Amino acid sequence: MAYLGEEIKKLGFGLMRLPMKEKEIDVEQTKQMVDRFMEAGFTYFDTAWAYAGSEDAIRQALVERYSRESFQLATKNAAWINCKTREEAVAQFETSLKQTGAGYFDFYLLHNLGESRTHFFDDYDIWSFVQEKKQEGLVRHVGFSFHSTPEELEEILKAHPEMEFVQLQINYGDWENPAVQSRRCYETARKYGKPVIIMEPVKGGMLANPPEPVAEIFREADEKASYASWAIRFAAGLEGVITVLSGMSSLAQMEDNLSYMKGFTHLSEKEQDTLKAAREALAKIPLIPCTSCNYCAKVCPQDIGIAGSFTAMNYLTLYGDLAAAKRQEEWMVAGHGRKRARECVKCGKCEQACPQHIRIREELERVAAEMV
């Protein structure tokens, strides 16, 4: 199905997690992956100014080796990263053009709107800048990626009806997760008639290796299907989806994705029941019931990243992957300018404000002990 006048198949190549070799992107393996992707009939590639080395790598692997009309290339503007002026923010566009060598972008996104990041796009009026680039023919379609609440998403869509699409984090694990609210964000985008590009369909790789109770359900249903296939087919089957971005890091991952997406079929009723059971099993795993309302943050004298700390701890509980949990903590806490759990002074103000009645001081102590 075509969206925005573009014929795009349901699998997109996310370029944030490209294969590495000696701490550099492995361009030769990336070329092989691009070739397999294009050979299978897929054409959508998603990079960003903020993905170190990615734009340069895709220039070498794709732009310099294929005709410009044979693929769609998306990149993003992150006005909230180290930009003190409008000039610095808009300069990212020219940098991206130079690094990719693409000549123009099929899809250009305002990167990672939500929370404290949105105001930079307002302050620097990036909204009108991208419309100017569209009028100049340097951008074909303009949208934004988003990580926050459905209420904030609705505010943005009301204020900027000119946005053509929204890129959202959607996967079966986060579908009803109160901290991410995938379903409600998706429904909000559709309410405003916006087609959706899906990111994190496998939750950063987590759902490719789910907790054992979930894995057992999938194995009993189809022992030959990869765990990732359930996640990606769920996302691709949603109405109004332009494409589902998979951040493939190896040829093996590429081959797995192509094996079920080249002839994509929606989940059958029986498969949907299996996925529902898997989601219910995931929900039974004891997690900190934080909804990221951040009432606690408003009263914390230390400015502790409480919600981000709990998100990281829940990752550790679900997947037993300490390295991934630490990356989550780095992004959700330090990356948002907050202090870590170990700096809690146990004043208790947070617990008085918490509508979920979480024993926050105890949980922060547990986070501090685990995230070392």
C-alpha positions in Angstrom: 0.0 0.0 0.0 1.2 3.5 -0.8 1.4 6.3 1.8 2.2 9.9 1.0 2.4 8.9 -2.6 5.4 6.5 -1.9 5.4 2.8 -2.6 7.3 1.4 0.4 7.4 -2.2 1.6 6.7 -3.0 5.2 10.4 -3.4 6.3 12.8 -0.5 6.6 16.5 -0.7 7.4 17.3 1.3 10.6 20.9 2.4 10.5 21.5 3.2 14.1 23.1 -0.2 15.0 25.2 -1.0 11.9 27.9 -3.8 12.2 31.1 -2.7 13.8 34.7 -3.7 13.2 37.6 -2.3 15.4 35.3 0.3 16.9 34.3 1.6 13.4 31.3 0.9 11.3 32.0 -2.1 9.1 31.2 -0.5 5.7 32.0 -3.6 3.7 29.5 -5.7 5.7 27.0 -2.8 5.5 27.4 -2.9 1.7 26.5 -6.6 1.7 23.5 -5.9 3.9 22.3 -3.1 1.6 22.7 -5.3 -1.4 20.6 -8.1 0.2 18.0 -5.6 1.3 17.7 -4.0 -2.2 17.8 -7.4 -3.9 14.8 -8.4 -1.9 12.9 -5.4 -3.1 13.1 -3.2 0.0 14.0 0.4 -0.4 13.6 2.5 2.8 16.7 3.5 4.8 16.7 5.5 8.1 19.7 7.3 9.5 20.2 10.5 11.6 22.7 13.3 12.1 23.1 12.0 15.6 24.0 8.4 14.7 27.8 8.6 14.7 29.2 7.5 11.4 25.9 6.3 10.0 25.3 9.0 7.4 28.8 8.6 6.0 28.5 4.8 6.0 25.2 4.9 4.1 26.8 7.2 1.5 29.4 4.6 0.8 27.2 1.6 1.0 24.1 2.9 -0.7 24.1 6.4 -2.3 27.3 6.0 -4.2 26.3 2.5 -5.5 22.6 2.8 -6.5 20.6 5.2 -8.5 19.0 7.9 -6.3 15.5 7.1 -7.5 15.8 3.5 -6.5 15.6 4.1 -2.7 14.1 6.3 0.0 16.5 7.9 2.5 15.4 9.4 5.8 17.5 11.4 8.3 16.8 13.6 11.3 17.5 16.9 12.9 18.3 16.8 16.7 18.1 20.6 17.5 18.4 19.7 21.3 21.9 18.3 21.0 24.5 20.9 21.8 22.8 23.7 19.8 22.9 27.2 21.3 21.5 29.0 18.3 19.2 28.5 15.4 22.1 28.6 13.0 23.7 25.7 14.8 20.5 23.7 14.7 19.7 24.3 11.0 23.4 23.6 10.1 22.6 19.9 10.8 20.7 19.8 7.5 23.7 20.8 5.4 25.9 18.5 7.3 23.5 15.6 6.6 23.4 16.5 2.9 27.2 16.5 2.8 27.7 13.3 4.8 25.1 11.3 2.9 25.7 12.8 -0.6 22.0 12.2 -1.2 21.1 15.5 -2.9 17.8 15.5 -1.1 15.9 13.5 1.6 12.8 11.6 0.9 11.8 11.8 4.6 13.2 14.4 7.0 12.4 14.1 10.7 12.6 16.4 13.7 14.4 14.0 16.0 13.0 12.6 19.3 10.4 15.2 20.3 8.9 15.0 23.7 9.6 16.2 27.3 12.3 18.8 27.5 13.5 18.4 23.9 10.5 19.8 22.0 11.0 23.4 23.0 14.3 23.6 21.0 12.4 23.0 17.8 10.0 25.8 18.8 12.7 28.2 20.0 14.7 27.8 16.8 11.6 27.6 14.6 12.8 24.4 12.9 9.1 23.8 11.9 9.3 26.6 9.3 12.9 25.7 8.3 11.9 22.2 7.2 8.9 23.6 5.2 11.3 25.9 3.4 13.5 22.9 2.5 10.5 21.1 1.3 9.5 24.0 -1.0 13.1 24.0 -2.3 12.8 20.4 -3.2 15.5 19.2 -0.8 12.9 17.3 1.3 9.9 15.4 0.0 8.1 14.5 3.3 8.4 16.1 6.7 7.5 14.5 10.1 9.0 13.8 13.5 10.0 11.0 15.8 8.5 11.0 19.3 9.2 9.6 22.8 6.7 10.8 25.3 3.0 10.7 26.3 0.0 10.6 24.0 -1.2 13.9 25.6 2.0 15.6 24.5 1.8 14.0 21.1 -1.7 15.4 20.6 -0.5 18.9 21.6 2.2 18.7 18.9 -0.2 17.4 16.2 -2.7 20.1 17.0 0.0 22.8 16.8 1.6 21.4 13.6 -1.0 19.8 11.3 1.5 20.3 8.4 3.5 17.3 9.7 2.9 14.4 7.3 3.8 11.4 9.5 5.0 10.4 12.9 7.7 7.9 13.9 6.8 6.0 17.1 8.2 3.3 19.4 5.8 0.4 19.0 6.2 -3.2 20.0 4.1 -5.8 21.6 6.0 -5.5 24.9 5.3 -1.7 25.1 1.8 -1.9 23.7 0.1 -1.5 27.1 3.2 -0.5 29.0 2.2 2.6 31.1 5.7 4.1 30.9 5.8 4.0 27.0 2.1 3.9 26.1 2.7 2.6 22.6 -1.0 1.8 21.9 -2.3 5.2 23.0 0.4 7.1 21.0 -0.3 5.0 17.9 -4.1 5.7 18.3 -3.4 9.4 18.8 -1.4 9.6 15.5 -4.1 7.7 13.7 -6.8 10.0 15.2 -5.1 12.9 13.4 -4.8 10.9 10.2 -1.0 10.6 10.3 0.6 7.5 8.9 3.1 5.9 11.2 6.7 4.7 10.9 7.5 2.2 13.6 10.8 2.2 15.4 12.0 -0.2 18.1 9.7 -3.1 17.0 12.0 -5.5 18.8 12.7 -3.1 21.7 16.3 -2.5 20.9 16.8 -6.3 20.4 15.3 -7.3 23.7 12.3 -9.1 22.1 14.7 -11.0 19.9 15.7 -12.8 23.1 12.6 -12.6 25.4 12.3 -13.8 29.0 12.0 -17.6 29.2 8.2 -17.7 30.0 7.6 -15.7 26.8 10.0 -17.6 24.7 8.4 -20.9 25.8 5.0 -19.7 24.5 6.5 -18.8 21.1 8.4 -22.1 20.8 5.2 -24.1 21.5 3.4 -22.2 18.8 6.1 -22.4 16.1 9.5 -23.7 17.0 10.9 -22.6 13.7 9.9 -18.9 13.9 12.4 -16.5 15.3 11.3 -14.5 18.4 12.0 -11.3 16.4 9.6 -12.4 13.7 6.7 -12.3 16.1 7.6 -8.7 17.1 8.1 -7.4 13.6 5.0 -9.0 12.1 2.9 -7.6 15.0 4.1 -4.1 14.2 3.9 -4.4 10.5 0.3 -5.6 10.7 -1.0 -2.4 12.3 -3.2 -0.2 10.1 -1.7 3.0 8.7 2.0 1.8 9.0 4.3 3.1 6.3 7.2 0.8 7.3 8.7 -0.9 10.3 12.4 -0.1 11.0 14.6 -2.9 12.0 18.0 -1.9 13.3 19.9 -4.8 11.8 23.5 -5.3 12.9 24.5 -8.4 10.9 23.8 -10.3 7.7 22.2 -13.0 9.9 19.7 -10.6 11.3 19.1 -9.3 7.8 18.4 -12.8 6.4 16.1 -13.5 9.3 14.1 -10.3 8.7 13.9 -10.9 5.0 12.7 -14.5 5.4 9.3 -13.4 6.8 9.0 -9.9 5.5 9.6 -10.5 1.8 6.3 -12.2 1.6 4.7 -10.5 4.6 1.5 -11.9 5.9 -0.6 -10.6 8.8 -0.7 -12.6 12.0 -3.5 -15.2 11.9 -6.1 -15.3 14.6 -4.3 -18.1 16.2 -1.0 -16.3 16.1 -2.6 -13.2 17.6 -3.8 -15.4 20.5 -0.2 -16.6 20.9 1.0 -13.0 21.0 -1.6 -12.1 23.5 -0.5 -14.9 25.7 3.1 -13.8 25.3 2.2 -10.2 26.3 0.3 -11.5 29.3 3.3 -13.6 30.4 5.5 -10.6 30.0 3.1 -8.5 32.1 3.3 -11.1 35.0 7.0 -10.6 35.5 7.3 -8.5 38.7 8.3 -5.0 37.7 8.4 -1.6 39.5 4.9 -0.2 38.7 6.2 3.2 37.7 4.2 5.1 35.1 6.7 7.9 34.5 4.3 10.5 35.7 7.3 12.3 37.3 5.4 13.7 40.2 8.3 12.4 42.3 10.8 14.3 40.2 9.0 17.6 40.8 9.6 17.3 44.6 13.0 15.6 44.6 15.6 18.0 46.1 18.4 16.0 44.5 16.9 15.9 41.0 17.3 12.1 40.9 16.2 10.5 37.6 13.7 8.2 39.4 11.5 7.1 36.5 14.6 6.5 34.3 16.2 4.5 37.0 13.1 2.3 37.4 12.9 1.8 33.6 16.5 0.6 33.6 15.8 -1.7 36.6 12.8 -3.2 34.8 14.9 -3.9 31.8 17.3 -5.8 34.0 14.4 -7.8 35.6 12.9 -8.6 32.3 16.0 -9.6 30.3 18.8 -10.2 32.7 21.0 -8.0 30.5 23.0 -5.7 32.8 24.9 -4.0 29.9 21.6 -3.1 28.2 20.1 -2.0 31.5 23.1 0.3 32.1 22.7 1.8 28.6 19.0 2.5 29.4 20.1 4.2 32.7 22.7 6.3 30.9 20.1 7.5 28.4 17.1 7.9 30.7 19.0 9.4 33.6 22.3 11.1 32.8 21.1 11.7 29.2 18.2 13.7 30.6 20.4 15.7 33.0 19.3 13.9 36.1 21.3 12.4 39.0 21.7 8.7 39.6 20.0 6.6 42.2 23.1 6.4 44.5 22.7 10.2 45.2 19.4 9.8 46.9 19.3 11.3 50.4 16.2 9.3 51.4 14.2 12.3 52.4 10.9 10.6 51.4 9.3 13.5 49.6 9.0 11.4 46.5 6.9 8.7 48.2 4.5 11.3 49.4 3.9 12.4 45.8 3.8 9.0 44.1 0.3 8.0 43.0 1.4 4.4 42.6 2.5 4.2 46.3 5.9 2.8 45.3 8.5 2.5 48.0 10.8 4.7 46.0 13.7 4.9 48.5 13.9 1.1 48.7 13.8 0.7 44.9 16.4 3.4 44.4 18.7 1.6 46.8 18.2 -1.6 44.8 19.0 0.2 41.6 22.2 1.7 43.1 23.3 -1.8 44.2 22.6 -3.4 40.8 23.7 -0.7 38.4 27.4 -0.8 39.3 
